[in-house]
Amino acid sequence: MMFWLNGVQRSTSEPLLSPLDRGFTLADGLFETMRATNGIVFRLDAHLDRLCTGARLLDIPLPPGLRDHVVAAARIAFVSGYAHASVRLTVTRGPAPPGLAPPQDPTPTLALAITPLVPPASPKPIVAAMASARRNEYALTSGVKTLAYTESVVALAQAKAAGADDAIFLDTAGHVSEATASNLFAVIDGVLVTPPLSCGVLPGITRAIVLDLAPTLGLSAVEREMTEPELALASELFLTSSIREIAPLVRIATTAIGSGRVGPVTTKLIDAYAALVREECAA
């Protein structure tokens, strides 16, 4: 892993974080996980726009030159041999005295970690379980990529213990929401369906790309509420995220989805997405 703290490249073995940093004590911060190919971060501006939206809500001032910092670091990682990489950008409110009240003049902490990736030869089919908890679509931070991921951590651990790869949340009204760190799509009666943001869904960068790609491939796509039984009736399901990209979901618990294999719509979108990455991240 290559690591930068507040713009300075450091070793991960150094004691770097203040024990009073609110990201550590209160999960008071935001993050973006991006994917770089050939030293170019795919859809960097979309990720930074989402980060800025969250920062405005949390009233965390972002340091100047953030985009340039990420671009330069990704290039350094590529020159060091990282042809494909995960790029994790974390911003916290910074160190402050104990207590919930935010400091009046915060000094944010900025951490950037870049880790090499080895893309699989073919998409790995995913098996999911239904999470026992619910996404709260009424939460103040619903749809914001904050550091508070404990619920997803527990849901994923429970899913793994049950022999699954991921967990799918419903929202408080019982509608399908999302997976622990991915958005969800279904092919129902030939239409590509994904839950709307009103169901507590994170506005995923890959999610938005798939919605844009669909009509170019002759696919009808809608954002609408879905019920859990509809998932079992879908001919195809897949999950999307910046690291997973498009991952076919072939089974929920013991219920096979469609043929139980990667479907034609999913395959078409995987190929189109890969072509888009190649186009935008050409060396």
Residue frames relative to the residue before (quaternion, step in Angstrom):
aa qw qx qy qz dx dy dz
M 1.0000 0.0000 0.0000 0.0000 0.00 0.00 0.00
M 0.2147 -0.7273 0.6343 0.1504 3.55 -1.16 0.73
F 0.0868 -0.8400 0.5340 -0.0399 3.56 -0.85 1.01
W 0.0769 -0.7712 0.6315 0.0240 3.54 -1.04 0.89
L 0.0890 -0.7745 0.6238 0.0557 3.59 -1.00 0.82
N 0.8369 -0.0827 -0.0057 0.5411 3.53 -0.67 1.18
G 0.7635 -0.4222 0.1796 0.4545 3.51 0.98 1.01
V 0.6742 0.4670 -0.2842 0.4965 3.59 1.28 -0.15
Q 0.4050 -0.7086 0.5149 0.2620 3.59 -0.77 0.98
R 0.0230 -0.8094 0.5839 -0.0585 3.54 -0.83 1.08
S 0.5079 -0.5936 0.5145 0.3536 3.53 -1.37 0.08
T 0.4920 -0.6726 0.4654 0.2981 3.58 -0.98 0.82
S 0.6077 0.5668 -0.3553 0.4281 3.60 1.22 -0.29
E 0.5694 0.5968 -0.3898 0.4095 3.61 1.23 -0.23
P 0.4387 -0.6454 0.5396 0.3160 3.61 -1.14 0.59
L 0.0293 -0.8796 0.4714 -0.0567 3.54 -0.15 1.31
L 0.7479 0.4373 -0.2213 0.4476 3.58 0.93 -0.87
S 0.4669 -0.6627 0.5090 0.2894 3.56 -0.94 0.90
P 0.4833 -0.6623 0.4779 0.3153 3.62 -0.96 0.76
L 0.6735 0.4645 -0.2951 0.4934 3.59 1.27 -0.21
D 0.3827 0.7178 -0.4980 0.3006 3.60 1.23 0.20
R 0.4456 -0.7345 0.4469 0.2493 3.58 -0.69 1.09
G 0.5437 0.5805 -0.4136 0.4432 3.57 1.19 -0.24
F 0.6804 0.4717 -0.2582 0.4978 3.55 1.12 -0.79
T 0.7609 0.4064 -0.2193 0.4558 3.61 0.82 -0.96
L 0.8322 0.1883 -0.0540 0.5187 3.61 1.03 -0.76
A 0.4038 -0.7007 0.4790 0.3413 3.62 1.25 0.00
D 0.3393 0.7596 -0.4725 0.2911 3.54 1.18 0.72
G 0.6005 0.5371 -0.3780 0.4561 3.53 0.22 1.27
L 0.3974 -0.6980 0.5593 0.2050 3.51 -1.39 -0.03
F 0.0319 -0.7979 0.5980 0.0689 3.55 -1.24 0.24
E 0.1592 -0.7329 0.6494 0.1262 3.50 -1.38 0.31
T 0.1350 -0.7527 0.6372 0.0956 3.54 -1.04 0.82
M 0.0450 -0.8239 0.5627 -0.0506 3.54 -0.57 1.21
R 0.3304 -0.7246 0.5666 0.2116 3.53 -1.29 0.20
A 0.1476 -0.7896 0.5926 0.0603 3.54 -0.91 0.97
T 0.0509 -0.7656 0.6412 0.0096 3.53 -1.08 0.83
N 0.8344 0.0176 -0.0658 0.5470 3.57 -0.78 1.07
G 0.6945 -0.4975 0.2705 0.4438 3.56 1.05 0.74
I 0.6310 0.4963 -0.3308 0.4961 3.59 1.29 0.15
V 0.3293 -0.7416 0.5518 0.1924 3.58 -0.75 1.05
F 0.3936 -0.7437 0.4963 0.2136 3.56 -0.59 1.18
R 0.8555 -0.0355 -0.0408 0.5149 3.56 -0.83 1.13
L 0.0753 0.8410 -0.5284 0.0890 3.56 0.97 0.90
D 0.6720 0.5133 -0.3202 0.4271 3.59 0.83 -0.91
A 0.6266 0.5250 -0.3403 0.4647 3.60 1.03 -0.70
H 0.6409 0.5120 -0.3205 0.4736 3.58 1.00 -0.80
L 0.6899 0.4728 -0.2926 0.4636 3.59 0.87 -0.89
D 0.5947 0.5483 -0.3634 0.4623 3.60 1.11 -0.60
R 0.6621 0.4913 -0.3094 0.4739 3.59 0.96 -0.85
L 0.6284 0.5274 -0.3305 0.4666 3.57 1.03 -0.79
C 0.6557 0.5117 -0.3105 0.4602 3.60 0.94 -0.87
T 0.6229 0.5351 -0.3417 0.4571 3.59 1.01 -0.75
G 0.6733 0.4831 -0.2872 0.4805 3.57 0.94 -0.88
A 0.6478 0.5279 -0.3205 0.4461 3.56 1.00 -0.82
R 0.6252 0.5227 -0.3384 0.4706 3.59 1.06 -0.69
L 0.6516 0.5125 -0.3180 0.4601 3.59 0.97 -0.83
L 0.7375 0.3998 -0.2196 0.4980 3.59 0.92 -0.91
D 0.3377 -0.7584 0.4806 0.2824 3.58 1.32 -0.23
I 0.3738 0.6768 -0.5249 0.3558 3.55 0.87 1.09
P 0.3279 -0.7540 0.5270 0.2149 3.62 -0.58 1.05
L 0.3013 -0.7553 0.5549 0.1755 3.57 -0.85 0.96
P 0.5036 -0.6626 0.4551 0.3165 3.60 -0.96 0.81
P 0.5377 -0.6154 0.4566 0.3517 3.60 -1.10 0.60
G 0.7928 0.3337 -0.2310 0.4547 3.55 -1.24 0.43
L 0.2913 0.7981 -0.4927 0.1884 3.59 1.21 0.35
R 0.6626 0.5074 -0.3154 0.4516 3.58 0.88 -0.90
D 0.6592 0.5140 -0.3097 0.4531 3.57 0.89 -0.91
H 0.6251 0.5458 -0.3318 0.4486 3.58 1.06 -0.78
V 0.6794 0.4796 -0.2957 0.4700 3.59 0.87 -0.93
V 0.6397 0.5318 -0.3243 0.4503 3.58 0.95 -0.87
A 0.6853 0.4881 -0.2866 0.4583 3.59 0.87 -0.96
A 0.6599 0.5096 -0.3109 0.4562 3.59 0.95 -0.86
A 0.6449 0.5156 -0.3236 0.4620 3.60 0.96 -0.83
R 0.6426 0.5151 -0.3216 0.4673 3.57 1.06 -0.73
I 0.6276 0.5269 -0.3299 0.4688 3.59 1.01 -0.80
A 0.6554 0.5103 -0.3109 0.4620 3.59 0.96 -0.87
F 0.6441 0.5231 -0.3239 0.4546 3.59 1.00 -0.79
V 0.6512 0.5058 -0.3063 0.4757 3.57 0.96 -0.89
S 0.6761 0.4834 -0.2818 0.4794 3.58 1.16 -0.61
G 0.6911 -0.5139 0.2679 0.4319 3.58 1.27 0.14
Y 0.5298 0.6233 -0.4142 0.3990 3.59 1.27 0.09
A 0.1384 -0.8159 0.5578 0.0639 3.61 0.10 1.23
H 0.7548 0.1052 -0.0579 0.6449 3.54 1.15 -0.74
A 0.0690 0.8266 -0.5506 0.0939 3.58 -0.83 0.92
S 0.3650 -0.6520 0.6161 0.2492 3.48 -1.37 0.47
V 0.1292 -0.7918 0.5961 0.0313 3.57 -0.85 1.03
R 0.0518 -0.8133 0.5792 -0.0198 3.58 -0.44 1.23
L 0.0757 -0.7908 0.6073 -0.0092 3.55 -0.64 1.22
T 0.0343 -0.8068 0.5890 -0.0308 3.57 -0.67 1.14
V 0.0403 -0.7764 0.6289 0.0072 3.56 -0.96 0.91
T 0.0638 -0.7888 0.6106 0.0313 3.59 -0.77 1.01
R 0.6228 -0.5320 0.4023 0.4089 3.56 -1.28 0.20
G 0.5249 -0.6593 0.3922 0.3688 3.56 1.29 -0.23
P 0.7022 -0.4583 0.3242 0.4380 3.58 -1.28 -0.01
A 0.0972 0.7756 -0.6160 0.0977 3.55 -1.14 0.76
P 0.6291 -0.5201 0.3974 0.4193 3.62 -1.19 0.35
P 0.6472 -0.5250 0.3722 0.4086 3.61 -1.18 0.46
G 0.5699 0.5728 -0.4548 0.3745 3.57 -1.19 0.62
L 0.5831 -0.6214 0.4083 0.3273 3.55 -1.22 0.52
A 0.6055 0.6046 -0.3687 0.3633 3.58 0.99 -0.81
P 0.4254 -0.7029 0.5014 0.2712 3.61 -0.78 0.95
P 0.5171 -0.6214 0.4768 0.3451 3.60 -1.08 0.62
Q 0.5728 -0.6166 0.4169 0.3433 3.57 -1.11 0.64
D 0.7926 0.1548 -0.0699 0.5856 3.57 1.02 -0.77
P 0.0820 -0.8440 0.5285 0.0401 3.60 0.33 1.20
T 0.2259 -0.7177 0.6384 0.1622 3.52 -1.32 0.51
P 0.2547 -0.8256 0.4780 0.1586 3.59 0.12 1.24
T 0.3329 -0.6939 0.6035 0.2086 3.50 -1.29 0.58
L 0.1162 -0.7916 0.5990 0.0339 3.57 -0.91 0.96
A 0.0053 0.7988 -0.5994 0.0502 3.57 -0.66 1.14
L 0.0520 -0.7867 0.6151 -0.0082 3.55 -0.93 0.96
A 0.0115 -0.8000 0.5982 -0.0436 3.57 -0.67 1.14
I 0.0861 -0.7904 0.6062 0.0186 3.57 -0.87 0.97
T 0.0652 -0.8091 0.5827 -0.0389 3.55 -0.71 1.18
P 0.4671 -0.6817 0.4694 0.3110 3.63 -0.86 0.81
L 0.1933 -0.7610 0.6115 0.0983 3.52 -1.20 0.70
V 0.1803 -0.7332 0.6407 0.1393 3.54 -1.22 0.57
P 0.2985 -0.7804 0.5155 0.1901 3.61 -0.20 1.20
P 0.4751 -0.6675 0.4829 0.3092 3.60 -0.96 0.80
A 0.6061 -0.5754 0.4064 0.3693 3.55 -1.17 0.56
S 0.7780 0.0115 0.0037 0.6281 3.58 1.15 -0.65
P 0.6377 -0.5460 0.3631 0.4043 3.62 -1.12 0.53
K 0.3667 -0.7321 0.5342 0.2100 3.56 -0.94 0.92
P 0.3986 -0.7144 0.5156 0.2548 3.62 -0.66 1.04
I 0.2808 -0.7750 0.5544 0.1149 3.56 -1.01 0.92
V 0.1695 -0.7281 0.6541 0.1154 3.53 -1.21 0.72
A 0.1177 -0.8207 0.5582 0.0327 3.58 -0.81 0.97
A 0.2343 -0.7002 0.6482 0.1861 3.50 -1.41 0.31
M 0.4850 -0.6223 0.5082 0.3454 3.57 -1.24 0.28
A 0.4336 -0.7034 0.5020 0.2552 3.58 -0.84 1.00
S 0.4752 -0.6765 0.4869 0.2819 3.56 -1.09 0.71
A 0.6707 0.4645 -0.2872 0.5019 3.60 1.23 -0.46
R 0.3689 -0.7097 0.5549 0.2286 3.57 -1.34 0.14
R 0.4427 -0.6230 0.5659 0.3093 3.55 -1.20 0.57
N 0.2886 -0.7598 0.5582 0.1671 3.58 -0.88 0.95
E 0.2357 -0.8132 0.5206 0.1105 3.55 -0.19 1.29
Y 0.6513 0.4991 -0.3131 0.4781 3.60 1.29 -0.16
A 0.4299 0.7104 -0.4668 0.3044 3.62 1.21 -0.05
L 0.5979 -0.5870 0.4120 0.3580 3.56 -1.12 0.69
T 0.7619 0.3405 -0.1826 0.5199 3.56 1.09 -0.70
S 0.2712 0.7684 -0.5337 0.2260 3.61 1.16 0.44
G 0.8190 0.2153 -0.1771 0.5015 3.57 -0.86 0.96
V 0.6201 0.5050 -0.3455 0.4910 3.58 1.31 0.12
K 0.3787 -0.7447 0.5060 0.2144 3.59 -0.85 0.94
T 0.0474 0.8154 -0.5702 0.0882 3.56 0.36 1.28
L 0.6429 -0.5268 0.3965 0.3897 3.56 -1.33 0.06
A 0.5711 0.6251 -0.3715 0.3808 3.61 1.24 -0.30
Y 0.1655 0.8174 -0.5216 0.1802 3.57 0.20 1.32
T 0.3053 0.7933 -0.4930 0.1858 3.60 1.22 0.26
E 0.6256 0.5451 -0.3460 0.4379 3.59 0.97 -0.80
S 0.6703 0.4810 -0.2985 0.4798 3.57 0.97 -0.80
V 0.6039 0.5566 -0.3508 0.4500 3.57 1.08 -0.74
V 0.6871 0.4728 -0.2834 0.4733 3.59 0.88 -0.95
A 0.6560 0.5144 -0.3167 0.4525 3.60 0.92 -0.88
L 0.6531 0.5010 -0.3155 0.4721 3.58 1.00 -0.79
A 0.6352 0.5242 -0.3316 0.4602 3.59 0.97 -0.80
Q 0.6545 0.5009 -0.3107 0.4736 3.59 0.97 -0.82
A 0.6432 0.5164 -0.3245 0.4629 3.58 1.01 -0.79
K 0.6480 0.5152 -0.3147 0.4644 3.58 0.96 -0.86
A 0.6452 0.5238 -0.3186 0.4559 3.57 1.01 -0.82
A 0.6926 0.4490 -0.2659 0.4980 3.57 1.19 -0.57
G 0.5988 -0.6042 0.3427 0.3986 3.58 1.29 0.16
A 0.5608 0.5909 -0.3904 0.4289 3.59 1.26 0.30
D 0.5108 -0.6509 0.4783 0.2943 3.55 -1.34 0.23
D 0.7986 0.0338 0.0257 0.6004 3.57 1.16 -0.55
A 0.3213 -0.7243 0.5747 0.2047 3.53 -1.35 0.13
I 0.2660 -0.7496 0.5886 0.1445 3.56 -1.14 0.72
F 0.2725 -0.7691 0.5636 0.1284 3.54 -0.86 1.06
L 0.2587 -0.6615 0.6688 0.2195 3.49 -1.36 0.46
D 0.4475 -0.6395 0.5202 0.3468 3.59 -1.22 0.21
T 0.7340 -0.4415 0.2655 0.4426 3.60 -1.23 0.06
A 0.6624 0.4855 -0.3027 0.4836 3.60 1.23 -0.41
G 0.5775 -0.6162 0.3646 0.3922 3.58 1.28 -0.01
H 0.4971 0.6306 -0.4479 0.3932 3.59 1.23 0.29
V 0.5751 -0.5596 0.4608 0.3790 3.58 -1.20 0.51
S 0.1805 -0.7952 0.5722 0.0877 3.58 -0.92 0.91
E 0.7086 -0.3845 0.3346 0.4880 3.59 0.06 -1.28
A 0.5410 -0.5644 0.4857 0.3911 3.57 -1.32 -0.06
T 0.7614 -0.4085 0.2329 0.4463 3.59 -1.26 0.04
A 0.8044 -0.0133 0.0123 0.5938 3.60 1.09 -0.65
S 0.6686 0.4412 -0.2880 0.5247 3.56 1.18 0.56
N 0.4346 -0.6438 0.5557 0.2964 3.52 -1.29 0.43
L 0.3180 -0.7585 0.5464 0.1583 3.54 -1.23 0.48
F 0.0795 -0.7645 0.6388 0.0337 3.54 -1.14 0.82
A 0.1151 -0.7688 0.6256 0.0663 3.54 -1.23 0.63
V 0.2559 -0.7018 0.6346 0.1982 3.54 -1.23 0.54
I 0.0483 0.8052 -0.5802 0.1126 3.55 -0.42 1.31
D 0.8283 -0.0852 -0.0024 0.5538 3.57 -0.58 1.19
G 0.7330 -0.4584 0.2262 0.4488 3.55 0.96 0.91
V 0.6433 0.4985 -0.3161 0.4876 3.59 1.30 -0.01
L 0.3892 -0.6995 0.5528 0.2317 3.56 -1.01 0.86
V 0.0430 -0.8235 0.5638 -0.0472 3.57 -0.57 1.20
T 0.0453 0.7722 -0.6335 0.0199 3.58 -1.04 0.78
P 0.5587 -0.6170 0.4196 0.3621 3.63 -1.01 0.68
P 0.4835 -0.6584 0.4870 0.3091 3.61 -1.07 0.68
L 0.6654 -0.5088 0.3644 0.4069 3.56 -1.26 0.37
S 0.5872 0.6043 -0.3624 0.3984 3.59 1.16 -0.52
C 0.6346 0.5117 -0.3323 0.4744 3.60 1.27 -0.17
G 0.6430 -0.5508 0.3176 0.4269 3.59 1.16 0.54
V 0.4015 0.7447 -0.4372 0.3051 3.54 1.29 0.41
L 0.4336 -0.6491 0.5534 0.2904 3.55 -1.09 0.73
P 0.4164 -0.6954 0.5149 0.2792 3.62 -0.92 0.81
G 0.1495 -0.8541 0.4946 0.0590 3.55 0.33 1.28
I 0.5192 -0.6351 0.4782 0.3138 3.55 -1.10 0.73
T 0.6748 0.4679 -0.2903 0.4913 3.59 0.93 -0.86
R 0.5755 0.5811 -0.3600 0.4489 3.58 1.10 -0.70
A 0.6810 0.4860 -0.2892 0.4652 3.58 0.86 -0.97
I 0.6369 0.5291 -0.3311 0.4526 3.58 1.00 -0.79
V 0.6468 0.5163 -0.3233 0.4588 3.60 0.93 -0.87
L 0.6501 0.5070 -0.3219 0.4655 3.60 0.96 -0.81
D 0.6546 0.4934 -0.3069 0.4835 3.59 1.11 -0.65
L 0.6737 0.5107 -0.2968 0.4441 3.58 0.99 -0.83
A 0.5700 0.6604 -0.3805 0.3070 3.59 0.96 -0.87
P 0.7285 0.4227 -0.2937 0.4521 3.66 0.61 -0.93
T 0.6079 0.5511 -0.3615 0.4427 3.61 1.13 -0.51
L 0.7047 0.4155 -0.2433 0.5212 3.56 1.27 -0.39
G 0.5692 -0.6222 0.3701 0.3897 3.57 1.27 0.23
L 0.5209 0.6369 -0.4085 0.3952 3.57 1.22 0.46
S 0.3456 -0.6917 0.5905 0.2311 3.56 -1.07 0.76
A 0.0342 -0.8056 0.5910 -0.0229 3.59 -0.86 0.99
V 0.0008 -0.7933 0.6083 -0.0265 3.57 -0.98 0.89
E 0.2869 -0.6837 0.6360 0.2137 3.50 -1.33 0.47
R 0.2521 0.7617 -0.5622 0.2005 3.58 -0.57 1.12
E 0.6120 -0.5381 0.4258 0.3931 3.54 -1.28 0.34
M 0.1080 -0.7773 0.6182 0.0440 3.53 -1.12 0.81
T 0.3353 -0.7133 0.5739 0.2224 3.55 -1.16 0.57
E 0.6573 -0.5209 0.3655 0.4038 3.57 -1.20 0.41
P 0.6515 0.5176 -0.3491 0.4310 3.68 0.86 -0.77
E 0.5932 0.5804 -0.3742 0.4138 3.61 1.11 -0.56
L 0.5797 0.5929 -0.3852 0.4049 3.58 1.10 -0.60
A 0.6746 0.4951 -0.2941 0.4617 3.58 0.96 -0.85
L 0.6870 0.4756 -0.2798 0.4729 3.58 1.18 -0.53
A 0.4994 0.6673 -0.4259 0.3520 3.58 1.24 -0.23
S 0.4437 -0.6773 0.5125 0.2859 3.58 -1.12 0.63
E 0.7850 0.0303 -0.0221 0.6184 3.58 1.25 -0.51
L 0.0571 -0.7476 0.6584 0.0661 3.53 -1.28 0.55
F 0.0870 0.7815 -0.6178 -0.0023 3.55 -1.17 0.47
L 0.3518 -0.7103 0.5759 0.1999 3.52 -1.33 0.49
T 0.1454 -0.7955 0.5832 0.0773 3.58 -1.13 0.63
S 0.2005 0.7298 -0.6433 0.1158 3.53 -1.17 0.75
S 0.6733 -0.5126 0.3363 0.4133 3.57 -1.22 0.30
I 0.7093 0.4244 -0.2616 0.4984 3.60 1.02 -0.72
R 0.6903 0.4451 -0.2771 0.4985 3.59 0.91 -0.86
E 0.2157 -0.7477 0.5619 0.2805 3.55 1.07 -0.84
I 0.7247 -0.3363 0.2637 0.5405 3.64 -0.36 -1.15
A 0.0243 -0.8263 0.5604 -0.0502 3.57 -0.43 1.25
P 0.3927 -0.7351 0.4967 0.2422 3.63 -0.61 1.07
L 0.2087 -0.7493 0.6201 0.1025 3.55 -1.01 0.94
V 0.1065 -0.8702 0.4810 0.0053 3.57 -0.19 1.29
R 0.8050 0.0971 -0.0576 0.5824 3.60 1.21 -0.24
I 0.1337 -0.7366 0.6550 0.1027 3.55 -1.19 0.68
A 0.7929 -0.0907 -0.0184 0.6022 3.56 -0.41 1.29
T 0.7964 -0.2511 0.1876 0.5172 3.63 -0.57 -1.09
T 0.5834 0.6041 -0.3609 0.4057 3.59 1.27 -0.04
A 0.3117 -0.7442 0.5622 0.1814 3.59 -0.66 1.11
I 0.3223 -0.7275 0.5740 0.1934 3.55 -1.09 0.76
G 0.8276 -0.0248 -0.0341 0.5597 3.57 -0.63 1.15
S 0.8217 -0.1603 0.1567 0.5240 3.54 -0.77 -1.07
G 0.4849 -0.6559 0.4388 0.3770 3.58 1.26 -0.27
R 0.6822 0.3964 -0.2764 0.5487 3.55 1.33 0.24
V 0.6858 -0.4519 0.3514 0.4493 3.56 -1.29 0.12
G 0.3107 -0.7941 0.5011 0.1476 3.57 -0.72 1.10
P 0.6867 -0.5198 0.3240 0.3915 3.59 -1.26 0.33
V 0.6377 0.5144 -0.3431 0.4594 3.61 0.99 -0.70
T 0.6453 0.5172 -0.3128 0.4672 3.56 0.96 -0.91
T 0.6528 0.5201 -0.3071 0.4572 3.58 0.94 -0.91
K 0.6470 0.5211 -0.3148 0.4590 3.57 0.96 -0.87
L 0.6839 0.4753 -0.2854 0.4743 3.59 0.94 -0.85
I 0.6019 0.5485 -0.3551 0.4590 3.60 1.05 -0.71
D 0.6789 0.4876 -0.2914 0.4652 3.57 0.88 -0.94
A 0.6705 0.4968 -0.3023 0.4607 3.60 0.93 -0.86
Y 0.6416 0.5147 -0.3217 0.4690 3.57 1.02 -0.78
A 0.6483 0.5161 -0.3185 0.4603 3.59 0.93 -0.88
A 0.6415 0.5193 -0.3216 0.4642 3.59 1.01 -0.78
L 0.6386 0.5282 -0.3186 0.4600 3.58 1.05 -0.78
V 0.6424 0.5127 -0.3183 0.4724 3.58 0.99 -0.83
R 0.6441 0.5195 -0.3213 0.4604 3.58 0.95 -0.89
E 0.6628 0.5210 -0.2996 0.4466 3.57 0.96 -0.88
E 0.7589 0.4014 -0.2105 0.4676 3.58 0.85 -1.00
C 0.7614 0.3249 -0.1817 0.5308 3.59 1.17 -0.49
A 0.2052 0.7841 -0.5547 0.1882 3.57 1.01 0.74
A 0.5417 -0.6430 0.4365 0.3202 3.56 -0.97 0.89
